Every structure is written in structure tokens, then in C-alpha cells.
Amino acid sequence: MKLRKDQWIVLGLGMACVAIALYLRSTESGYSKFFPIFYAGTSMIWIAFINDRRSCRAKRKNTESKRK
């Protein structure tokens, strides 16, 4: 899967958040500091791999018009 530049940025930010959260967890600074950062980071990692629906629709419209 080829990622765009903005997807790479979101993926990098997500990985950085997870790394920070794991560091906070290892220093045992408390669950309230660890969990929100970890949750936000894992969400960013997941969001980076979502397909862009607009580009999919554009491809479908182009192929349908070529078939007619």
C-alpha cells in the first residue's frame, strides 16, 4: 500500500504518541497520563491506513464513463 505524505505524517505522529505513552507507562507516572496519549496514538496509526473515498469515487466515475 502506497501512502501519501499526509498519511505518513499522521502515522509518524501516532508512532511518536505510542512511544511517549509507553515511556510514561514504564516510569509508572499513572494511568491517567498514559492512557489518553496511548489511545490517541493508536487511533492515529489506524487512521493513517483508511482509504481516501474521494479518490475511489473518482476512479469509478472515470471507468464507468469509459465503458459507455
C-alpha positions in Angstrom: 0.0 0.0 0.0 1.4 3.4 -1.0 0.8 6.2 1.5 0.6 9.9 0.7 2.7 12.4 2.5 -0.1 13.4 4.9 -0.7 9.8 5.8 3.0 9.4 6.6 2.8 12.4 8.9 -0.2 11.0 10.7 1.4 7.6 11.0 4.6 9.2 12.4 2.7 11.3 14.9 0.8 8.2 16.0 4.0 6.2 16.5 5.5 9.1 18.5 2.5 9.2 20.8 2.6 5.5 21.4 6.4 5.7 22.2 5.8 8.5 24.6 2.9 6.6 26.2 5.0 3.5 26.6 7.7 5.6 28.2 5.2 7.1 30.6 4.0 3.6 31.4 7.5 2.4 32.1 8.1 5.3 34.5 4.8 4.4 36.2 3.6 8.0 36.1 0.0 6.9 36.4 -2.8 5.5 34.2 -4.4 8.9 33.7 -1.3 10.2 31.9 -0.6 7.0 30.0 -3.9 6.0 28.5 -5.1 9.2 26.7 -1.8 9.5 24.8 -1.7 5.8 24.0 -5.3 5.8 22.8 -4.7 8.9 20.6 -1.5 7.4 19.1 -3.1 4.1 18.2 -6.1 5.9 16.7 -3.7 8.0 14.5 -1.9 4.9 13.4 -5.2 3.3 12.4 -6.5 6.5 10.7 -3.4 6.7 8.5 -4.4 3.5 6.7 -8.0 4.4 5.9 -8.6 4.7 2.2 -9.5 8.0 0.7 -13.1 7.6 -0.5 -13.0 10.6 -2.8 -10.2 9.1 -4.9 -12.1 5.8 -5.2 -15.3 7.5 -6.4 -13.3 9.4 -9.0 -11.8 6.3 -10.3 -15.2 4.6 -10.5 -16.7 7.5 -12.4 -13.9 7.5 -14.9 -14.1 3.8 -15.6 -17.9 3.9 -15.9 -17.7 6.8 -18.4 -15.1 4.9 -20.4 -17.3 1.8 -20.6 -20.3 3.7 -22.1 
